[in-house]
Amino acid sequence: MCDGVTSFVDVSGSWLWLVKKVP
């Protein structure tokens, strides 16, 4: 697993979660 890819996905997931929780 590439650490860079994992970090990118983690950040994207966090943003999506925040947007869904607080539109």
mmCIF file of the N, C-alpha and C atoms, coordinates in Angstrom:
data_MODEL
# 
_entry.id   MODEL 
# 
loop_
_atom_site.group_PDB 
_atom_site.id 
_atom_site.type_symbol 
_atom_site.label_atom_id 
_atom_site.label_alt_id 
_atom_site.label_comp_id 
_atom_site.label_asym_id 
_atom_site.label_entity_id 
_atom_site.label_seq_id 
_atom_site.pdbx_PDB_ins_code 
_atom_site.Cartn_x 
_atom_site.Cartn_y 
_atom_site.Cartn_z 
_atom_site.occupancy 
_atom_site.B_iso_or_equiv 
_atom_site.pdbx_formal_charge 
_atom_site.auth_seq_id 
_atom_site.auth_comp_id 
_atom_site.auth_asym_id 
_atom_site.auth_atom_id 
_atom_site.pdbx_PDB_model_num 
ATOM 1  N N  . MET A 1 1  ? 0.839   -1.216 0.000  1.00 0.00 ? 1  MET A N  1 
ATOM 2  C CA . MET A 1 1  ? 0.000   0.000  0.000  1.00 0.00 ? 1  MET A CA 1 
ATOM 3  C C  . MET A 1 1  ? 0.870   1.261  0.000  1.00 0.00 ? 1  MET A C  1 
ATOM 4  N N  . CYS A 1 2  ? 0.474   2.234  -0.800 1.00 0.00 ? 2  CYS A N  1 
ATOM 5  C CA . CYS A 1 2  ? 1.246   3.482  -0.847 1.00 0.00 ? 2  CYS A CA 1 
ATOM 6  C C  . CYS A 1 2  ? 0.720   4.421  0.233  1.00 0.00 ? 2  CYS A C  1 
ATOM 7  N N  . ASP A 1 3  ? 1.627   4.889  1.073  1.00 0.00 ? 3  ASP A N  1 
ATOM 8  C CA . ASP A 1 3  ? 1.194   5.787  2.161  1.00 0.00 ? 3  ASP A CA 1 
ATOM 9  C C  . ASP A 1 3  ? 0.531   7.041  1.579  1.00 0.00 ? 3  ASP A C  1 
ATOM 10 N N  . GLY A 1 4  ? 1.069   7.542  0.491  1.00 0.00 ? 4  GLY A N  1 
ATOM 11 C CA . GLY A 1 4  ? 0.513   8.751  -0.120 1.00 0.00 ? 4  GLY A CA 1 
ATOM 12 C C  . GLY A 1 4  ? -0.931  8.536  -0.552 1.00 0.00 ? 4  GLY A C  1 
ATOM 13 N N  . VAL A 1 5  ? -1.187  7.397  -1.186 1.00 0.00 ? 5  VAL A N  1 
ATOM 14 C CA . VAL A 1 5  ? -2.545  7.106  -1.656 1.00 0.00 ? 5  VAL A CA 1 
ATOM 15 C C  . VAL A 1 5  ? -3.486  6.969  -0.470 1.00 0.00 ? 5  VAL A C  1 
ATOM 16 N N  . THR A 1 6  ? -3.032  6.265  0.561  1.00 0.00 ? 6  THR A N  1 
ATOM 17 C CA . THR A 1 6  ? -3.864  6.067  1.755  1.00 0.00 ? 6  THR A CA 1 
ATOM 18 C C  . THR A 1 6  ? -4.220  7.414  2.370  1.00 0.00 ? 6  THR A C  1 
ATOM 19 N N  . SER A 1 7  ? -3.246  8.305  2.460  1.00 0.00 ? 7  SER A N  1 
ATOM 20 C CA . SER A 1 7  ? -3.486  9.624  3.065  1.00 0.00 ? 7  SER A CA 1 
ATOM 21 C C  . SER A 1 7  ? -4.499  10.395 2.218  1.00 0.00 ? 7  SER A C  1 
ATOM 22 N N  . PHE A 1 8  ? -4.337  10.338 0.899  1.00 0.00 ? 8  PHE A N  1 
ATOM 23 C CA . PHE A 1 8  ? -5.244  11.054 0.004  1.00 0.00 ? 8  PHE A CA 1 
ATOM 24 C C  . PHE A 1 8  ? -6.679  10.569 0.197  1.00 0.00 ? 8  PHE A C  1 
ATOM 25 N N  . VAL A 1 9  ? -6.859  9.247  0.243  1.00 0.00 ? 9  VAL A N  1 
ATOM 26 C CA . VAL A 1 9  ? -8.198  8.671  0.418  1.00 0.00 ? 9  VAL A CA 1 
ATOM 27 C C  . VAL A 1 9  ? -8.752  9.059  1.780  1.00 0.00 ? 9  VAL A C  1 
ATOM 28 N N  . ASP A 1 10 ? -7.896  9.015  2.803  1.00 0.00 ? 10 ASP A N  1 
ATOM 29 C CA . ASP A 1 10 ? -8.344  9.357  4.164  1.00 0.00 ? 10 ASP A CA 1 
ATOM 30 C C  . ASP A 1 10 ? -8.820  10.809 4.206  1.00 0.00 ? 10 ASP A C  1 
ATOM 31 N N  . VAL A 1 11 ? -8.072  11.711 3.598  1.00 0.00 ? 11 VAL A N  1 
ATOM 32 C CA . VAL A 1 11 ? -8.450  13.131 3.597  1.00 0.00 ? 11 VAL A CA 1 
ATOM 33 C C  . VAL A 1 11 ? -9.753  13.325 2.820  1.00 0.00 ? 11 VAL A C  1 
ATOM 34 N N  . SER A 1 12 ? -9.862  12.678 1.663  1.00 0.00 ? 12 SER A N  1 
ATOM 35 C CA . SER A 1 12 ? -11.078 12.808 0.854  1.00 0.00 ? 12 SER A CA 1 
ATOM 36 C C  . SER A 1 12 ? -12.277 12.286 1.629  1.00 0.00 ? 12 SER A C  1 
ATOM 37 N N  . GLY A 1 13 ? -12.108 11.141 2.293  1.00 0.00 ? 13 GLY A N  1 
ATOM 38 C CA . GLY A 1 13 ? -13.205 10.561 3.069  1.00 0.00 ? 13 GLY A CA 1 
ATOM 39 C C  . GLY A 1 13 ? -13.629 11.503 4.183  1.00 0.00 ? 13 GLY A C  1 
ATOM 40 N N  . SER A 1 14 ? -12.649 12.124 4.844  1.00 0.00 ? 14 SER A N  1 
ATOM 41 C CA . SER A 1 14 ? -12.969 13.041 5.950  1.00 0.00 ? 14 SER A CA 1 
ATOM 42 C C  . SER A 1 14 ? -13.775 14.224 5.422  1.00 0.00 ? 14 SER A C  1 
ATOM 43 N N  . TRP A 1 15 ? -13.352 14.783 4.284  1.00 0.00 ? 15 TRP A N  1 
ATOM 44 C CA . TRP A 1 15 ? -14.069 15.925 3.718  1.00 0.00 ? 15 TRP A CA 1 
ATOM 45 C C  . TRP A 1 15 ? -15.493 15.544 3.354  1.00 0.00 ? 15 TRP A C  1 
ATOM 46 N N  . LEU A 1 16 ? -15.642 14.357 2.712  1.00 0.00 ? 16 LEU A N  1 
ATOM 47 C CA . LEU A 1 16 ? -16.979 13.914 2.312  1.00 0.00 ? 16 LEU A CA 1 
ATOM 48 C C  . LEU A 1 16 ? -17.858 13.736 3.540  1.00 0.00 ? 16 LEU A C  1 
ATOM 49 N N  . TRP A 1 17 ? -17.267 13.168 4.618  1.00 0.00 ? 17 TRP A N  1 
ATOM 50 C CA . TRP A 1 17 ? -18.039 12.934 5.849  1.00 0.00 ? 17 TRP A CA 1 
ATOM 51 C C  . TRP A 1 17 ? -18.477 14.269 6.441  1.00 0.00 ? 17 TRP A C  1 
ATOM 52 N N  . LEU A 1 18 ? -17.578 15.249 6.450  1.00 0.00 ? 18 LEU A N  1 
ATOM 53 C CA . LEU A 1 18 ? -17.908 16.563 7.016  1.00 0.00 ? 18 LEU A CA 1 
ATOM 54 C C  . LEU A 1 18 ? -19.006 17.234 6.187  1.00 0.00 ? 18 LEU A C  1 
ATOM 55 N N  . VAL A 1 19 ? -18.894 17.147 4.876  1.00 0.00 ? 19 VAL A N  1 
ATOM 56 C CA . VAL A 1 19 ? -19.887 17.780 3.993  1.00 0.00 ? 19 VAL A CA 1 
ATOM 57 C C  . VAL A 1 19 ? -21.256 17.139 4.200  1.00 0.00 ? 19 VAL A C  1 
ATOM 58 N N  . LYS A 1 20 ? -21.271 15.795 4.350  1.00 0.00 ? 20 LYS A N  1 
ATOM 59 C CA . LYS A 1 20 ? -22.550 15.115 4.540  1.00 0.00 ? 20 LYS A CA 1 
ATOM 60 C C  . LYS A 1 20 ? -23.136 15.424 5.909  1.00 0.00 ? 20 LYS A C  1 
ATOM 61 N N  . LYS A 1 21 ? -22.283 15.526 6.907  1.00 0.00 ? 21 LYS A N  1 
ATOM 62 C CA . LYS A 1 21 ? -22.760 15.793 8.263  1.00 0.00 ? 21 LYS A CA 1 
ATOM 63 C C  . LYS A 1 21 ? -23.219 17.257 8.391  1.00 0.00 ? 21 LYS A C  1 
ATOM 64 N N  . VAL A 1 22 ? -22.440 18.187 7.862  1.00 0.00 ? 22 VAL A N  1 
ATOM 65 C CA . VAL A 1 22 ? -22.800 19.609 7.958  1.00 0.00 ? 22 VAL A CA 1 
ATOM 66 C C  . VAL A 1 22 ? -22.775 20.225 6.565  1.00 0.00 ? 22 VAL A C  1 
ATOM 67 N N  . PRO A 1 23 ? -23.876 20.127 5.817  1.00 0.00 ? 23 PRO A N  1 
ATOM 68 C CA . PRO A 1 23 ? -23.949 20.647 4.439  1.00 0.00 ? 23 PRO A CA 1 
ATOM 69 C C  . PRO A 1 23 ? -23.740 22.156 4.372  1.00 0.00 ? 23 PRO A C  1 
# 
